[in-house]
């Protein structure tokens, strides 16, 4: 593994303020940067703003400002939000920076002198919104952009062209030799199909507006001074100019080639086709990985300023907290797929995953440690390793597999694996019942269990830190530890175990959220959920008697019931009622059963129906007939 790690966001186009898509990309890059810091590498994390082009010029005019005033204002909004979000970037680049202009002009000149740039005339359809040209075959409804669906403009003007077509075979050969160049795999296949369909030379200058980088003086003769660089050539070069390539900055080209460009799927083609071709022309190594993520909707709808449903990430963070927001967007959707933001889903994640699984686990450790051991836990290391050998080995295997998931940018899977560890710990508490052990004066067993949970939380917090830095710091503070790369080496790779620890209590990490904290800007109309009598007649609800009950050992909620519905054999039904009923009080009780529910497996056991119950703030109660009825009697 190289000692250096270079990762970038795209530079964000400054036609509007940051939205959830920008936050998602930037947080993914921040996670990867923090993870590689943990591995002990020297990290260079680049982000910034893309500030040239016709769309910017038009947006500035609408605001009554000159382009530079306009881009200064919007660029600052990006820089401000990343500072508020504690994004760990190393450099924030702007394409209006003078050093970037130097690099762009020198790169253009080098490609020109190589023979890869020539002057001609361009006629084609141009989308101002996407800053992209499209052939007639690519357009939809004859004139509309295939990406944003807005109407394109027919452009005919003098232009300099890059010989993209000359690089088609080299690109295909490179993709073939580097099948992990584009992530996820579905995007890799998409890019290959695009290139195999044939590449046309790319128009890389414009003459119809002025807001852009002028051509180098060696090329800009009298008739070409009016040319400015195509915004995508200008923008992509930023990944080199930030490293001091061909400019006055300190030279950091030893970070090249970049390890990851993280981009949205809408700009994958520019990064995976045009950019590698430019780099081949500049005779520079190609990126190691280009990873493209999906888009975000809100409550199942495309976000739109006119509809008023655009998610402002700063507002969400102000209401729910930074780490909760980071966890939600990282866990909610597999990388590469589209995601949907809703307060309901966010609250469910906070209450279930963060409050119940993680927060409650830490609270239980702190509570029992204080109650039984005055916050000082100590066990014999050899006996502990022997008694928890299987569990410790299982956790180590899980943690060692996380690195591969992070390298593949499968961050949602990375988090899922960490949560399996929390589930294991909660399951161990339910299984061993330390309160019972304490009553039986088996305090050494209680101490070993709590030390096991302490080790589990230390290791998990270290691995969780790239995704939820503040939460990880708080958890580690309980054990008088902090976030250091040496701890990753010691506790994760070398599988170090602590046998003695003094715990420092902290307040609850994730209090339950009872109601949405943000006012919905657009209320959905409430509709009555009517069904017809015919639809109701399809439902079969029958009276049955519970004949047997088994506790499912790996679950805190589920019981396995055998129910007599007056059929040839008893039905097996898995019900989440363990917190409310004991096995003894259920046997012989008559209940109401949804009998024609499609059978399903729950935790590996077949469930052949559903027990009906009602729940309110007082708890849960089973629904049953007032008088004993014959098993199998239908309810209508």
C-alpha positions in Angstrom: 0.0 0.0 0.0 1.3 3.4 -1.0 2.0 5.9 1.9 0.1 8.6 0.0 -3.6 8.7 -0.7 -5.3 11.3 -3.0 -9.1 11.6 -3.2 -11.4 14.2 -4.7 -14.9 15.4 -4.9 -16.0 16.9 -8.2 -15.6 20.7 -8.1 -19.1 21.9 -7.6 -20.8 24.1 -10.2 -21.7 27.4 -8.6 -25.1 28.0 -10.1 -26.8 27.6 -6.8 -26.3 26.9 -3.1 -25.2 23.4 -1.8 -27.9 20.7 -1.6 -28.1 17.1 -0.3 -26.4 15.7 -3.4 -23.3 17.9 -2.8 -23.3 16.9 0.9 -23.6 13.2 0.0 -20.6 13.3 -2.3 -18.5 15.3 0.1 -19.3 13.2 3.1 -18.4 10.0 1.2 -15.0 11.5 0.3 -14.6 12.7 3.9 -15.2 9.1 5.1 -12.6 7.6 2.7 -10.1 10.3 3.7 -10.6 9.7 7.4 -10.4 5.9 6.9 -7.0 6.2 5.1 -5.8 8.5 7.8 -6.6 5.7 10.2 -4.5 3.4 8.1 -1.6 5.7 8.7 -1.4 7.1 5.1 -0.6 10.7 4.1 -3.9 12.0 2.7 -4.6 14.8 0.3 -8.4 15.5 0.1 -9.4 18.0 -2.6 -12.7 19.8 -3.1 -13.7 23.1 -4.5 -15.9 25.0 -7.0 -16.2 25.1 -10.8 -16.8 28.8 -11.7 -16.7 29.3 -15.5 -19.2 28.8 -18.3 -22.2 30.2 -20.0 -24.6 29.0 -17.3 -22.7 31.0 -14.7 -22.6 34.1 -16.9 -26.3 33.9 -17.4 -27.0 33.2 -13.7 -24.9 36.3 -12.7 -26.7 38.5 -15.2 -30.1 37.4 -13.7 -28.8 38.4 -10.3 -27.6 41.8 -11.6 -24.0 41.0 -10.8 -20.8 40.5 -12.7 -19.7 36.8 -12.9 -16.8 37.2 -10.5 -19.0 38.8 -7.8 -21.5 36.0 -8.3 -19.1 33.1 -8.1 -17.4 34.7 -5.0 -20.7 34.6 -3.2 -21.7 31.1 -4.1 -18.3 29.6 -3.7 -18.2 30.9 -0.1 -21.5 29.2 0.6 -19.8 25.8 -0.3 -16.7 26.6 1.8 -18.9 27.7 4.8 -21.1 24.6 4.8 -18.1 22.2 4.6 -16.5 24.0 7.5 -19.8 23.7 9.4 -19.9 20.0 8.6 -16.3 19.6 9.8 -15.2 18.2 6.4 -11.5 17.3 6.6 -10.5 18.6 3.2 -6.8 19.6 2.6 -7.4 22.1 -0.2 -10.4 24.0 -1.6 -9.7 24.9 -5.2 -11.6 27.5 -7.3 -11.2 27.5 -11.1 -10.9 31.3 -10.9 -7.7 30.9 -8.9 -4.7 32.2 -10.9 -2.6 29.0 -10.4 -5.4 27.0 -12.0 -5.5 29.3 -15.0 -1.7 28.6 -15.4 -2.2 24.9 -15.4 -5.2 24.9 -17.7 -3.4 27.0 -20.3 -0.2 24.9 -20.1 -2.1 21.6 -20.4 -4.0 23.0 -23.4 -0.7 24.0 -25.0 0.9 20.6 -24.4 -2.0 18.7 -25.9 -2.0 21.2 -28.9 1.7 20.7 -29.5 1.3 17.0 -29.3 -1.1 17.2 -32.2 -4.3 16.3 -30.2 -6.0 19.7 -30.7 -6.9 21.2 -34.0 -9.1 24.1 -35.2 -12.3 23.5 -37.1 -16.0 24.5 -37.1 -18.6 23.0 -34.8 -22.2 22.6 -35.5 -24.3 20.7 -33.0 -26.8 20.8 -30.1 -25.5 22.3 -26.9 -27.2 22.0 -23.5 -26.4 25.1 -21.4 -27.6 23.5 -18.2 -25.3 20.4 -18.6 -22.6 22.4 -20.4 -22.5 19.5 -22.9 -22.8 18.8 -26.6 -25.0 16.1 -28.0 -25.4 14.5 -31.4 -28.8 14.3 -33.1 -29.0 10.6 -32.3 -28.5 11.3 -28.6 -31.3 13.9 -28.3 -34.8 13.1 -27.2 -37.8 14.6 -28.9 -35.5 16.0 -31.6 -34.2 18.9 -29.5 -34.1 18.0 -25.8 -31.1 17.0 -23.7 -31.0 13.3 -22.8 -29.7 14.1 -19.3 -31.7 17.1 -18.0 -34.5 17.0 -20.6 -34.2 20.7 -21.2 -34.2 22.1 -24.8 -30.8 22.4 -26.4 -29.5 25.2 -28.6 -28.1 24.6 -32.1 -24.6 26.0 -32.1 -22.5 26.7 -35.1 -19.2 28.4 -34.5 -15.4 28.1 -34.9 -14.0 25.7 -32.4 -10.9 23.9 -31.3 -11.3 20.2 -31.1 -9.7 17.5 -29.1 -9.0 14.2 -31.0 -11.1 12.1 -28.7 -11.8 9.6 -31.4 -8.0 8.8 -31.6 -8.2 7.5 -28.0 -11.1 5.1 -28.4 -9.1 1.9 -28.7 -6.6 2.9 -26.0 -9.5 3.6 -23.6 -11.2 0.3 -24.2 -7.9 -1.5 -23.7 -7.4 0.3 -20.4 -10.9 -0.5 -19.2 -10.3 -4.1 -20.1 -7.1 -4.3 -18.1 -8.5 -2.4 -15.1 -12.0 -3.7 -14.5 -12.2 -1.9 -11.1 -11.4 1.5 -12.7 -15.1 2.4 -12.6 -17.2 1.6 -9.5 -19.8 0.2 -9.2 -19.6 -2.5 -11.8 -22.9 -1.5 -13.5 -21.4 1.9 -14.3 -18.3 0.2 -15.7 -20.4 -1.6 -18.2 -22.3 1.5 -19.1 -19.1 3.4 -19.9 -17.8 0.6 -22.1 -21.0 0.6 -24.1 -20.8 4.3 -24.6 -17.2 4.2 -25.9 -17.8 1.1 -28.1 -20.6 3.0 -29.8 -18.0 5.3 -31.2 -16.3 8.5 -30.0 -16.4 11.8 -31.9 -13.8 14.5 -31.5 -14.7 16.9 -28.8 -15.3 20.6 -29.2 -13.2 22.2 -26.4 -13.6 25.9 -26.9 -16.4 28.4 -27.2 -16.7 31.8 -28.8 -20.3 32.8 -27.9 -19.5 34.0 -24.4 -16.5 35.4 -22.5 -16.6 33.9 -19.0 -13.9 31.3 -19.2 -10.2 30.7 -19.4 -8.6 32.2 -22.5 -6.3 30.1 -24.7 -2.5 30.2 -24.1 -0.8 33.2 -25.7 1.2 30.8 -28.0 -2.1 29.8 -29.6 -4.2 32.8 -29.2 -3.5 34.6 -32.5 -5.7 37.4 -33.7 -8.6 35.3 -34.9 -8.6 33.0 -31.8 -8.4 35.5 -28.9 -12.2 35.2 -28.7 -12.0 31.5 -27.7 -12.4 30.4 -24.1 -11.9 26.8 -23.0 -14.9 24.5 -22.8 -15.8 24.4 -19.1 -15.3 20.6 -18.8 -11.7 20.8 -20.0 -11.1 23.6 -17.6 -12.8 21.8 -14.7 -11.2 18.4 -15.0 -7.7 20.0 -15.1 -8.3 21.1 -11.5 -7.3 17.7 -10.2 -3.7 18.5 -11.5 -3.5 22.2 -10.8 -4.2 21.6 -7.1 -1.1 19.4 -6.9 1.1 22.2 -8.5 1.2 20.7 -12.0 2.7 23.3 -14.3 2.1 26.2 -11.9 3.5 28.2 -9.0 2.1 26.0 -6.2 4.3 23.6 -4.2 4.6 20.5 -6.3 2.6 17.6 -4.8 2.6 15.5 -8.0 3.9 12.5 -5.9 0.3 12.1 -4.9 -0.6 11.4 -8.5 -2.3 9.3 -9.8 -5.4 10.0 -7.8 -6.8 7.0 -5.8 -10.5 8.0 -6.1 -12.5 10.5 -8.0 -16.0 10.4 -6.3 -18.7 11.8 -8.7 -22.4 11.7 -9.3 -23.6 9.4 -12.0 -24.6 12.4 -14.2 -20.9 13.4 -14.7 -19.4 9.9 -15.0 -18.9 10.2 -18.7 -16.7 13.3 -18.4 -14.6 11.6 -15.7 -14.4 8.1 -17.2 -14.0 9.0 -20.9 -12.9 12.6 -21.5 -10.6 12.9 -18.5 -8.6 9.7 -19.1 -8.1 10.7 -22.8 -6.8 14.2 -21.7 -4.4 12.5 -19.3 -3.2 10.1 -22.0 -2.5 13.1 -24.2 -0.6 14.8 -21.3 1.3 11.5 -20.9 0.3 11.2 -17.2 -0.9 8.0 -15.3 -4.7 7.5 -15.2 -6.8 7.5 -12.0 -7.0 4.3 -10.0 -10.7 4.5 -9.4 -13.7 6.6 -10.5 -16.7 5.9 -8.3 -20.2 7.2 -9.3 -23.1 7.4 -6.9 -26.8 7.9 -7.5 -29.2 10.8 -7.0 -31.4 11.7 -4.1 -35.2 12.2 -4.2 -37.4 13.4 -1.3 -40.3 11.3 -0.1 -40.2 9.5 -3.5 -40.4 12.7 -5.6 -37.7 14.4 -7.6 -36.4 17.5 -5.8 -37.5 20.9 -7.3 -37.3 24.4 -6.1 -40.7 25.2 -7.7 -42.2 22.3 -5.7 -40.4 23.4 -2.5 -39.1 20.0 -1.6 -35.3 20.5 -2.0 -33.4 19.2 1.1 -31.2 21.8 2.6 -28.5 19.7 4.4 -27.6 22.5 6.8 -31.2 22.6 8.1 -31.3 18.8 8.6 -28.0 18.9 10.5 -29.2 21.8 12.7 -32.2 19.8 13.6 -30.9 16.2 14.0 -27.2 16.6 14.4 -24.2 16.0 12.1 -23.4 12.4 12.9 -27.1 11.3 12.6 -27.3 12.9 9.2 -24.0 11.3 8.1 -25.1 7.9 9.3 -28.5 8.2 7.5 -27.2 9.1 4.1 -24.3 6.6 4.3 -26.4 3.7 5.5 -29.7 4.3 3.8 -28.6 3.5 0.2 -26.0 1.2 -1.4 -23.4 3.2 -3.2 -24.3 3.7 -6.9 -28.1 3.4 -6.3 -30.5 6.3 -6.0 -31.6 7.3 -2.4 -34.7 8.8 -1.0 -34.7 11.3 1.9 -37.6 11.5 4.3 -37.8 12.6 7.9 -39.7 9.4 8.7 -36.8 7.2 7.4 -34.3 9.4 9.2 -36.1 9.2 12.5 -36.5 5.4 12.2 -32.7 5.1 11.6 -31.9 7.3 14.6 -34.4 5.5 17.0 -33.7 2.0 15.8 -30.0 1.8 14.8 -28.5 4.6 16.8 -30.6 4.8 19.9 -31.6 1.2 20.4 -28.7 -0.8 19.0 -25.7 1.4 19.8 -26.8 4.0 22.4 -28.6 1.5 24.5 -25.7 -0.9 24.4 -23.3 1.7 25.7 -25.9 2.8 28.4 -26.3 -0.9 29.5 -22.5 -1.2 29.8 -22.2 2.0 31.8 -25.2 1.2 34.0 -24.1 -2.3 35.0 -20.4 -1.3 35.4 -21.5 1.4 37.8 -23.9 -0.8 39.7 -21.8 -3.8 40.1 -18.1 -2.7 39.8 -18.0 1.1 40.6 -17.0 1.7 36.9 -13.7 -0.4 37.3 -13.7 -3.6 35.3 -10.9 -6.1 35.5 -10.6 -9.7 34.4 -7.9 -12.4 34.0 -6.8 -12.0 30.4 -6.1 -15.7 29.7 -9.4 -16.9 31.2 -11.3 -14.1 29.3 -9.7 -15.0 26.0 -10.6 -18.7 26.6 -14.2 -18.0 27.6 -14.8 -15.6 24.7 -12.5 -17.2 22.1 -15.3 -17.8 19.5 -16.9 -14.4 19.8 -13.5 -12.5 19.8 -12.5 -14.4 16.6 -15.8 -13.7 15.0 -15.5 -10.0 15.7 -11.9 -9.9 14.4 -12.9 -11.5 11.1 -15.7 -9.0 10.7 -13.5 -6.0 11.4 -10.7 -7.2 9.1 -13.2 -7.5 6.3 -14.2 -3.9 6.6 -11.1 -2.6 4.7 -12.2 -4.4 1.5 -15.7 -2.9 1.7 -14.2 0.6 2.1 -11.9 0.1 -0.8 -14.9 -0.8 -2.9 -16.8 2.3 -1.6 -19.5 -0.1 -0.1 -19.9 2.2 2.9 -23.5 1.0 3.6 -22.2 -2.6 3.8 -19.3 -1.3 6.0 -21.8 0.1 8.5 -24.1 -3.0 8.3 -21.1 -5.2 9.4 -20.4 -2.9 12.3 -24.0 -3.1 13.4 -23.8 -6.9 13.3 -21.3 -6.5 16.1 -23.6 -4.4 18.1 -26.4 -7.0 17.5 -24.0 -9.7 18.8 -23.3 -7.7 22.0 -27.0 -7.1 22.7 -27.7 -10.7 22.0 -25.0 -11.8 24.5 -26.6 -9.6 27.2 -30.0 -11.2 26.5 -28.5 -14.7 26.5 -26.3 -14.4 29.6 -28.7 -12.2 31.7 -26.0 -10.5 33.8 -28.6 -9.3 36.3 -29.4 -13.0 37.0 -25.6 -13.8 37.3 -25.2 -11.0 39.8 -28.0 -12.4 41.9 -26.3 -15.7 41.9 -23.0 -14.0 42.9 -21.3 -15.0 39.7 -19.5 -11.6 39.5 -16.5 -12.8 37.5 -18.8 -13.9 34.7 -20.5 -10.5 34.8 -17.2 -8.8 34.7 -16.0 -10.9 31.7 -19.2 -10.1 29.8 -18.8 -6.3 30.5 -15.2 -6.4 29.5 -16.2 -8.2 26.3 -18.7 -5.4 25.5 -16.1 -2.8 26.3 -13.6 -4.3 23.9 -16.3 -4.7 21.3 -17.3 -1.0 21.6 -13.6 0.2 21.5 -12.9 -1.7 18.3 -16.2 -0.8 16.7 -15.8 2.9 17.6 -12.4 3.1 15.9 -13.9 1.6 12.7 -17.0 3.8 13.0 -14.9 7.0 13.3 -14.6 7.7 9.6 -18.4 7.7 9.3 -19.4 9.2 12.6 -16.3 11.0 14.0 -18.0 12.8 17.0 -19.8 9.7 18.1 -16.7 7.6 17.9 -14.8 10.2 20.0 -17.5 10.2 22.6 -17.5 6.4 22.9 -13.7 6.2 23.1 -13.7 8.9 25.8 -15.6 6.4 28.0 -12.5 4.2 27.9 -10.1 7.2 28.2 -9.0 6.7 24.6 -8.9 9.1 21.6 -8.9 8.7 17.8 -5.4 7.8 16.7 -4.2 5.8 13.8 -2.0 3.7 16.2 -5.2 2.4 17.8 -6.4 1.1 14.5 -3.1 -0.9 14.2 -3.3 -2.1 17.8 -7.0 -2.9 18.3 -8.0 -3.9 14.7 -5.0 -5.3 12.9 -3.2 -6.7 15.9 -6.4 -7.6 17.7 -5.3 -6.1 21.0 -7.6 -6.8 24.0 -8.0 -4.7 27.1 -8.5 -6.7 30.3 -8.8 -3.8 32.7 -10.6 -0.5 32.1 -12.0 2.4 34.2 -15.1 3.8 32.6 -15.9 7.5 32.4 -19.8 7.9 32.2 -21.2 10.2 29.5 -24.8 11.3 28.8 -27.0 9.3 26.4 -25.7 9.4 22.8 -29.0 9.3 20.9 -32.2 10.3 22.7 -35.3 9.0 21.1 -37.1 11.3 18.6 -40.8 11.3 19.0 -41.9 13.6 16.2 -40.3 15.3 13.1 -38.0 18.2 14.0 -38.3 20.0 10.7 -41.5 21.5 9.4 -42.5 19.9 6.1 -42.6 22.6 3.5 -45.1 20.7 1.5 -47.9 18.8 3.2 -49.2 15.8 1.5 -53.0 15.6 1.2 -54.4 13.1 3.6 -56.4 10.4 1.8 -58.8 8.0 3.3 -57.5 4.5 2.9 -60.8 2.9 1.9 -61.1 -0.6 0.8 -64.1 -2.3 -0.8 -66.2 -5.1 0.8 -64.9 -7.4 -1.9 -61.3 -6.6 -0.9 -62.1 -7.3 2.8 -63.7 -10.6 1.9 -60.3 -11.8 0.7 -58.9 -11.6 4.3 -59.3 -14.8 6.4 -59.2 -14.1 10.1 -59.8 -17.2 12.3 -59.9 -18.0 16.0 -57.1 -20.3 17.2 -55.6 -21.7 20.4 -51.9 -21.4 21.3 -50.8 -25.0 22.0 -47.1 -24.4 22.5 -44.5 -21.7 22.9 -40.7 -21.6 22.4 -38.3 -18.8 23.0 -36.2 -17.9 20.0 -32.7 -17.6 21.6 -31.2 -15.1 19.2 -34.1 -12.6 19.4 -35.2 -10.2 22.2 -38.7 -9.9 20.6 -39.8 -13.1 18.9 -41.6 -16.2 20.2 -42.3 -19.4 18.2 -45.9 -20.4 18.6 -47.8 -23.6 17.7 -51.5 -22.6 17.0 -54.4 -24.9 16.5 -56.7 -23.4 13.8 -58.9 -26.5 13.6 -56.8 -27.9 10.7 -55.1 -31.3 10.2 -51.9 -29.9 11.8 -51.0 -27.0 14.0 -49.6 -23.8 12.4 -46.2 -22.4 13.4 -46.4 -18.6 13.8 -43.5 -16.3 14.8 -44.7 -13.3 16.8 -42.9 -10.3 18.2 -44.6 -10.4 21.6 -41.8 -11.7 23.9 -41.5 -8.3 25.7 -45.2 -8.4 26.7 -46.1 -12.1 27.4 -44.3 -15.0 29.0 -44.6 -18.5 27.5 -46.6 -19.7 30.5 -49.4 -17.2 30.1 -49.7 -17.8 26.4 -50.3 -21.6 26.3 -54.0 -22.3 26.1 -55.0 -18.7 25.2 -57.3 -18.2 22.2 -56.2 -15.6 19.7 -57.2 -14.1 16.4 -55.0 -15.1 13.4 -54.6 -13.7 9.9 -54.7 -17.1 8.4 -54.2 -16.5 4.6 -51.1 -14.4 5.0 -48.3 -15.7 2.7 -45.8 -17.8 4.7 -42.5 -16.2 5.3 -39.2 -17.0 7.1 -38.2 -15.0 10.2 -34.7 -15.6 11.5 -34.7 -18.9 9.7 -38.0 -20.2 11.0 -41.2 -20.5 8.9 -44.1 -18.3 10.0 -47.6 -19.4 8.7 -49.8 -16.5 9.8 -50.0 -13.4 12.0 -51.4 -13.0 15.5 -53.5 -9.9 15.7 -52.8 -7.4 18.5 -53.3 -3.8 19.5 -50.6 -1.5 20.8 -50.7 2.0 22.5 -48.7 3.9 25.0 -49.8 1.4 27.7 -48.2 -1.5 25.8 -49.4 -4.4 23.6 -52.5 -6.7 24.0 -53.5 -9.7 22.0 -56.9 -9.6 20.4 -59.1 -12.5 21.4 -62.8 -13.5 21.5 -64.8 -12.6 24.6 -65.9 -16.2 24.9 -64.2 -19.5 24.0 -65.0 -20.3 20.3 -64.3 -23.4 18.2 -60.8 -23.3 16.7 -60.9 -22.3 13.0 -64.1 -20.2 13.4 -64.0 -17.3 10.9 -64.1 -13.7 12.0 -66.3 -11.5 9.7 
